[in-house]
Amino acid sequence: MTDTSETLPADSEAHAPRRSPLLRLMRYLPLIAPVLLWAVPCGVLLYTGQHWPLPVTLIGTALFVLGLVGMPLAMVRGHGRRQQDRVAILGDTLLGGSWVLFTWSVLLGVLLRLALTVAGVGGSQDRARIVTWAVLGTTAVLLAWGYAEARRVPRVRRLDVQLPRLGAGLDGTRVALITDTHYGPLDRARWSERVCETVNTLEADLVCHTGDIADGTAERRRAQAVPLGTVQATKARVYVTGNHEYYSEAQGWVDLMGELGWEPLRNRHLLLERGGDTLVVAGVDDVTAESSGLAGHRAHLAGALNGADPDLPVLLLAHQPKFVDRAAAAGVDLQLSGHTHGGQIWPFHHLVRLDQPALAGLSRHGTRTLLYTSRGTGFWGPPFRVFAPSEITLLVLRSPQATAAP
């Protein structure tokens, strides 16, 4: 690998990110979301014709009130200035649990009740109680399964990606992608070791981490991140920042990744040479970097490609899929991203799609650019993954020139 570019001054490119509908909505979510997440299930499970004995109703209502009050307090205390990990785990678990309970209270509260009514099953009280037990049972099963999914080592997802401009000498280049490891309050040092062991079995030429390493500073999460230093690649290990780095001293993470032997591609590129052909491997800071106020940090694609031969194929690392508009305009061949987690807990993916052009997998943008969006290797916040499995990705780059050769 040859380093051919340097980070250019931040003022050399002016791209002010537009405020998306999701970001505008997020301004109000801290106020209304907790109320909805706890009040709706409370009403559906206790006050829609069940006629539970008074002690059951009072105890149930008290539990919902405790959740409504306790969850925001735990989130603030756990993730705020105090950074109390045990409290953060409680808050994150309540958040994930309340989201699943809310979702299935709405779905089963309407659909199952309607089906029971049409089928003429029991009286109104019987149907109401069936709905309650169905919601509670479904929630318990999904949370248990979702926790196991979140904590396991991700399965490897393999796919071939054909790039029209890729030289025949680069055909078969193996690119491993991990992203959104989100080391956090739950100690996952052993999990991190096992993820790195799995990556090493892939015998990749290039290993990429597209950001959101952790929730917390490099000093605080160092023990969980250190196994990344054991990752092996025949050519290089490259890394770009995600938005969560900018919540927790991003430069510390850049420095630690460099210390662990990774190449932080902060608005610059390297050249991967194989079989007489060359691939430009470029990276940019996350799109939130500029608003962080951290000197020298911003998404600067022109800087990342400065000095690169425009006739060479380009592989770009950018944390958020929405950067693909700029990538397509610049003629990038393949962008690798994470950020979305595939929604992480169904049906949150509908909200993610308000902000991002892709949720997971391979998609085409413009005439040349392909985007691969990973569902992420770890999880953020709530320790659950429901209908959005994590992944370690192996992309095998294919050249049409090699395919056409006799």
C-alpha positions as CSV (number, residue, x, y, z in Angstrom):
1,M,0.0,0.0,0.0
2,T,1.3,3.4,-0.9
3,D,0.2,6.6,0.9
4,T,-0.3,9.3,-1.8
5,S,-2.3,12.1,-0.1
6,E,-2.6,14.2,2.9
7,T,-5.5,15.8,4.7
8,L,-6.2,19.2,3.2
9,P,-7.3,22.3,5.2
10,A,-10.8,22.2,6.4
11,D,-11.8,25.4,4.6
12,S,-10.9,24.0,1.2
13,E,-14.3,22.4,0.7
14,A,-17.6,23.9,1.9
15,H,-20.4,21.3,2.1
16,A,-22.9,22.3,4.8
17,P,-25.0,19.3,5.5
18,R,-28.7,19.8,5.1
19,R,-31.0,19.1,8.1
20,S,-32.9,15.9,7.2
21,P,-36.5,15.2,8.2
22,L,-35.3,12.6,10.7
23,L,-33.0,15.1,12.4
24,R,-35.8,17.6,12.7
25,L,-38.0,15.0,14.2
26,M,-35.3,14.0,16.7
27,R,-35.5,17.4,18.3
28,Y,-38.8,16.4,19.8
29,L,-38.4,12.7,20.4
30,P,-36.8,13.1,23.8
31,L,-40.0,14.7,25.0
32,I,-42.7,12.6,23.4
33,A,-41.0,9.2,22.9
34,P,-40.9,8.0,26.5
35,V,-44.5,8.9,27.1
36,L,-45.6,7.0,24.0
37,L,-43.4,4.0,24.7
38,W,-44.8,3.4,28.1
39,A,-48.3,4.9,28.0
40,V,-49.5,3.0,24.9
41,P,-48.6,-0.5,26.3
42,C,-50.0,0.4,29.6
43,G,-53.4,1.3,28.1
44,V,-53.4,-1.7,25.7
45,L,-52.5,-4.3,28.4
46,L,-54.4,-2.9,31.4
47,Y,-57.2,-0.6,30.4
48,T,-58.9,-2.0,27.2
49,G,-61.5,-4.3,28.7
50,Q,-59.4,-6.7,30.7
51,H,-61.0,-5.9,34.0
52,W,-58.1,-7.2,35.9
53,P,-58.4,-7.4,39.7
54,L,-57.6,-4.1,41.3
55,P,-54.2,-5.1,42.7
56,V,-53.1,-6.3,39.3
57,T,-54.1,-3.0,37.7
58,L,-52.4,-0.9,40.4
59,I,-49.2,-2.9,40.3
60,G,-49.1,-3.0,36.5
61,T,-49.7,0.8,36.3
62,A,-47.0,1.4,38.9
63,L,-44.5,-0.6,36.9
64,F,-45.2,1.4,33.7
65,V,-44.9,4.7,35.7
66,L,-41.5,3.5,37.0
67,G,-40.4,2.7,33.5
68,L,-41.6,6.1,32.2
69,V,-39.7,7.9,34.9
70,G,-36.7,5.6,35.3
71,M,-35.7,5.1,31.7
72,P,-35.0,8.8,30.9
73,L,-33.2,9.3,34.2
74,A,-31.1,6.2,33.7
75,M,-30.2,7.3,30.1
76,V,-29.2,10.7,31.2
77,R,-27.2,9.5,34.2
78,G,-25.6,6.6,32.3
79,H,-24.7,8.4,29.1
80,G,-24.4,12.0,30.3
81,R,-21.5,13.6,32.1
82,R,-21.4,11.0,34.8
83,Q,-21.0,8.1,32.4
84,Q,-22.2,5.4,34.9
85,D,-22.0,2.2,32.9
86,R,-24.3,0.1,35.1
87,V,-27.0,2.8,35.0
88,A,-26.5,3.1,31.2
89,I,-27.1,-0.6,30.8
90,L,-30.3,-0.3,32.8
91,G,-31.5,2.7,30.7
92,D,-30.5,1.0,27.4
93,T,-32.3,-2.2,28.3
94,L,-35.4,-0.4,29.3
95,L,-35.3,1.6,26.0
96,G,-35.1,-1.6,23.9
97,G,-37.6,-3.4,26.0
98,S,-40.1,-0.6,25.8
99,W,-39.7,-0.3,22.1
100,V,-40.5,-4.0,21.5
101,L,-43.4,-3.9,24.0
102,F,-44.8,-0.7,22.3
103,T,-44.5,-2.2,18.8
104,W,-46.3,-5.4,19.6
105,S,-48.9,-3.7,21.8
106,V,-49.9,-1.7,18.8
107,L,-49.8,-4.6,16.3
108,L,-51.4,-7.3,18.4
109,G,-53.6,-4.8,20.1
110,V,-55.2,-4.1,16.8
111,L,-54.7,-7.1,14.5
112,L,-55.1,-10.0,17.0
113,R,-58.1,-8.3,18.7
114,L,-59.7,-7.9,15.2
115,A,-59.0,-11.5,14.3
116,L,-60.4,-12.8,17.6
117,T,-63.5,-10.7,17.1
118,V,-64.1,-11.9,13.6
119,A,-63.5,-15.5,14.7
120,G,-66.0,-15.0,17.5
121,V,-63.6,-16.1,20.2
122,G,-64.9,-15.6,23.7
123,G,-66.3,-12.3,25.1
124,S,-64.7,-8.9,25.0
125,Q,-62.9,-9.5,28.3
126,D,-61.5,-12.8,27.2
127,R,-60.3,-11.3,23.9
128,A,-58.7,-8.4,25.8
129,R,-56.9,-10.8,28.2
130,I,-55.7,-13.0,25.3
131,V,-54.2,-9.9,23.6
132,T,-52.4,-9.0,26.9
133,W,-50.8,-12.4,27.3
134,A,-49.9,-12.6,23.6
135,V,-48.2,-9.2,23.7
136,L,-46.3,-10.1,26.9
137,G,-45.3,-13.5,25.5
138,T,-44.2,-12.2,22.1
139,T,-42.2,-9.4,23.8
140,A,-40.4,-11.9,26.1
141,V,-39.5,-14.2,23.3
142,L,-38.3,-11.4,21.0
143,L,-36.2,-9.8,23.7
144,A,-34.5,-13.1,24.6
145,W,-33.8,-13.9,21.0
146,G,-32.7,-10.3,20.3
147,Y,-30.3,-10.3,23.2
148,A,-28.7,-13.6,21.9
149,E,-28.5,-12.1,18.4
150,A,-26.8,-8.9,19.7
151,R,-24.2,-10.7,21.9
152,R,-23.1,-13.4,19.4
153,V,-20.2,-13.2,17.0
154,P,-21.7,-12.0,13.7
155,R,-22.1,-14.4,10.9
156,V,-19.9,-13.7,7.8
157,R,-21.8,-12.4,4.8
158,R,-19.9,-13.1,1.6
159,L,-20.6,-11.5,-1.8
160,D,-18.9,-10.8,-5.1
161,V,-18.9,-7.2,-6.3
162,Q,-18.1,-6.5,-10.0
163,L,-16.4,-3.2,-10.7
164,P,-16.3,-2.4,-14.4
165,R,-13.0,-0.3,-14.0
166,L,-11.2,-2.9,-11.9
167,G,-8.1,-4.3,-13.6
168,A,-7.7,-8.0,-14.1
169,G,-4.8,-8.1,-11.7
170,L,-7.1,-7.0,-8.9
171,D,-9.8,-9.7,-9.6
172,G,-10.4,-11.7,-6.5
173,T,-9.2,-9.0,-4.1
174,R,-10.8,-9.8,-0.7
175,V,-12.1,-6.9,1.4
176,A,-13.3,-7.6,4.9
177,L,-15.6,-5.0,6.5
178,I,-16.5,-4.5,10.1
179,T,-18.3,-1.4,11.4
180,D,-20.3,-0.1,14.3
181,T,-18.6,-2.2,16.9
182,H,-19.9,0.2,19.5
183,Y,-17.9,-0.9,22.5
184,G,-19.7,0.4,25.4
185,P,-21.1,-0.1,29.0
186,L,-21.4,-3.8,28.5
187,D,-17.9,-5.2,28.6
188,R,-17.3,-7.0,25.3
189,A,-13.6,-7.5,25.3
190,R,-13.9,-11.3,24.8
191,W,-16.5,-10.7,22.0
192,S,-14.1,-8.3,20.4
193,E,-11.4,-11.0,20.4
194,R,-13.7,-13.5,18.8
195,V,-14.7,-11.0,16.1
196,C,-11.1,-10.4,15.3
197,E,-10.4,-14.1,15.2
198,T,-13.2,-14.5,12.7
199,V,-12.0,-11.7,10.5
200,N,-8.5,-13.4,10.4
201,T,-10.0,-16.6,9.0
202,L,-11.1,-14.6,5.9
203,E,-7.5,-14.1,4.7
204,A,-8.4,-10.6,3.5
205,D,-6.2,-8.3,1.4
206,L,-7.8,-5.3,2.9
207,V,-9.7,-5.0,6.2
208,C,-11.9,-1.9,6.8
209,H,-13.6,-0.4,9.8
210,T,-16.1,2.3,8.8
211,G,-16.5,3.9,12.2
212,D,-18.6,4.0,15.4
213,I,-15.9,2.0,17.2
214,A,-17.3,2.8,20.6
215,D,-19.6,4.8,22.9
216,G,-17.1,6.4,25.2
217,T,-13.6,7.7,25.0
218,A,-10.6,5.7,23.7
219,E,-9.2,5.7,27.3
220,R,-12.5,4.4,28.7
221,R,-13.0,1.7,26.1
222,R,-9.4,0.8,25.3
223,A,-9.6,-2.7,26.7
224,Q,-12.4,-3.6,24.4
225,A,-10.8,-2.1,21.4
226,V,-7.3,-3.5,21.8
227,P,-8.1,-6.8,20.1
228,L,-8.4,-4.8,16.9
229,G,-4.6,-4.7,16.9
230,T,-4.6,-8.5,16.2
231,V,-6.5,-8.2,12.9
232,Q,-4.5,-9.4,9.9
233,A,-4.5,-8.2,6.3
234,T,-2.1,-8.9,3.5
235,K,-2.2,-5.3,2.3
236,A,-3.6,-2.9,4.9
237,R,-6.1,-2.2,7.7
238,V,-8.0,1.1,7.2
239,Y,-10.4,3.1,9.4
240,V,-12.6,6.1,9.1
241,T,-14.5,7.9,11.9
242,G,-18.2,7.5,12.6
243,N,-20.5,10.0,14.2
244,H,-20.2,8.4,17.6
245,E,-16.4,9.1,17.7
246,Y,-17.4,12.8,17.7
247,Y,-19.5,12.3,20.9
248,S,-16.4,11.0,22.7
249,E,-13.1,12.7,21.7
250,A,-12.6,11.5,18.2
251,Q,-9.0,12.4,17.9
252,G,-8.3,9.9,20.8
253,W,-9.8,7.1,18.7
254,V,-7.9,8.2,15.6
255,D,-4.7,8.0,17.7
256,L,-5.5,4.7,19.2
257,M,-6.3,3.1,15.9
258,G,-3.0,4.3,14.6
259,E,-1.3,2.8,17.6
260,L,-3.0,-0.5,16.9
261,G,-1.6,-0.6,13.4
262,W,-4.6,0.7,11.4
263,E,-4.4,3.4,8.8
264,P,-6.9,6.2,9.7
265,L,-8.0,7.5,6.3
266,R,-8.8,11.1,7.3
267,N,-9.6,12.6,4.0
268,R,-6.8,10.9,2.2
269,H,-6.1,7.7,0.2
270,L,-3.8,4.8,-0.2
271,L,-3.0,2.7,-3.3
272,L,-3.6,-1.0,-3.3
273,E,-1.4,-2.7,-5.9
274,R,-2.0,-6.3,-7.0
275,G,-1.2,-8.2,-10.2
276,G,0.1,-5.1,-11.9
277,D,-3.1,-3.1,-11.3
278,T,-4.0,-0.4,-8.8
279,L,-7.0,0.4,-6.7
280,V,-7.5,3.7,-4.9
281,V,-8.6,3.2,-1.3
282,A,-9.9,6.5,0.1
283,G,-11.6,7.5,3.3
284,V,-13.4,10.6,4.7
285,D,-14.3,11.8,8.2
286,D,-18.0,11.4,9.1
287,V,-20.4,14.0,7.8
288,T,-21.0,15.2,11.4
289,A,-17.3,15.9,11.9
290,E,-17.4,19.6,11.0
291,S,-20.2,20.4,13.4
292,S,-18.2,18.8,16.2
293,G,-15.9,21.8,16.2
294,L,-12.9,19.6,16.3
295,A,-10.1,21.3,14.4
296,G,-9.2,19.7,11.1
297,H,-12.1,17.2,11.1
298,R,-14.7,17.3,8.3
299,A,-15.8,15.1,5.4
300,H,-13.6,16.2,2.5
301,L,-13.8,14.0,-0.5
302,A,-11.7,16.3,-2.8
303,G,-8.9,16.0,-0.3
304,A,-9.3,12.3,0.0
305,L,-8.9,11.9,-3.8
306,N,-6.3,14.6,-4.2
307,G,-3.4,13.3,-6.4
308,A,-5.2,10.1,-7.4
309,D,-5.2,9.1,-11.1
310,P,-8.8,9.7,-12.2
311,D,-8.6,6.6,-14.4
312,L,-8.1,4.3,-11.5
313,P,-11.1,2.6,-9.7
314,V,-11.9,4.0,-6.3
315,L,-13.0,2.2,-3.1
316,L,-14.3,4.8,-0.6
317,L,-14.9,4.4,3.1
318,A,-17.6,6.7,4.5
319,H,-19.5,6.0,7.7
320,Q,-22.9,7.1,6.6
321,P,-24.6,5.8,3.4
322,K,-26.0,9.3,2.6
323,F,-22.5,10.4,1.6
324,V,-23.0,8.4,-1.6
325,D,-24.5,11.4,-3.4
326,R,-21.1,13.1,-3.2
327,A,-19.3,9.8,-4.0
328,A,-21.5,9.3,-7.1
329,A,-20.8,12.9,-8.2
330,A,-17.1,12.3,-7.9
331,G,-17.2,9.0,-9.9
332,V,-16.4,6.7,-7.0
333,D,-16.8,3.0,-7.9
334,L,-17.7,1.5,-4.6
335,Q,-18.5,3.1,-1.2
336,L,-18.5,1.1,2.0
337,S,-20.7,2.3,4.9
338,G,-22.3,1.3,8.1
339,H,-24.3,3.5,10.5
340,T,-27.8,2.1,9.9
341,H,-27.5,-1.2,11.9
342,G,-30.2,-2.5,9.5
343,G,-32.6,-0.8,11.9
344,Q,-31.4,-3.0,14.8
345,I,-34.8,-3.5,16.4
346,W,-37.7,-3.9,13.9
347,P,-39.5,-1.8,12.8
348,F,-37.1,1.1,13.6
349,H,-35.7,0.7,10.0
350,H,-38.6,2.8,8.8
351,L,-37.2,5.8,10.7
352,V,-33.7,5.1,9.5
353,R,-34.9,5.3,5.9
354,L,-36.1,8.8,6.5
355,D,-32.4,9.8,6.9
356,Q,-30.4,7.4,4.8
357,P,-30.7,6.2,1.1
358,A,-30.0,2.6,1.9
359,L,-30.6,0.3,4.9
360,A,-28.4,-2.7,4.1
361,G,-26.8,-4.6,1.3
362,L,-25.6,-3.6,-2.2
363,S,-27.3,-0.7,-4.1
364,R,-26.5,1.3,-7.2
365,H,-26.4,5.1,-7.2
366,G,-25.9,7.0,-10.5
367,T,-24.3,5.3,-13.5
368,R,-21.1,4.0,-11.8
369,T,-21.3,4.0,-8.1
370,L,-22.1,1.0,-6.0
371,L,-22.9,1.3,-2.2
372,Y,-22.5,-1.5,0.2
373,T,-24.2,-0.8,3.6
374,S,-23.4,-3.1,6.4
375,R,-25.9,-3.9,9.2
376,G,-23.0,-3.4,11.6
377,T,-20.9,-5.8,13.7
378,G,-22.0,-4.7,17.1
379,F,-25.1,-2.9,18.5
380,W,-25.8,0.6,19.8
381,G,-27.5,1.1,23.2
382,P,-30.2,-1.5,23.7
383,P,-28.5,-4.9,23.8
384,F,-31.0,-6.4,21.3
385,R,-31.1,-7.1,17.6
386,V,-34.6,-8.0,16.3
387,F,-34.9,-9.0,12.6
388,A,-31.7,-7.1,11.9
389,P,-28.8,-9.5,12.3
390,S,-25.3,-8.2,12.7
391,E,-22.6,-9.1,10.2
392,I,-18.9,-9.3,9.3
393,T,-18.7,-8.8,5.5
394,L,-16.4,-10.3,3.0
395,L,-16.6,-8.6,-0.4
396,V,-14.6,-10.2,-3.2
397,L,-13.9,-7.7,-5.9
398,R,-14.4,-8.9,-9.5
399,S,-13.1,-7.5,-12.8
400,P,-15.0,-8.0,-16.0
401,Q,-11.7,-8.1,-17.8
402,A,-10.7,-11.2,-15.9
403,T,-14.1,-12.8,-16.6
404,A,-13.7,-12.1,-20.3
405,A,-10.2,-13.5,-20.5
406,P,-10.0,-16.9,-22.3
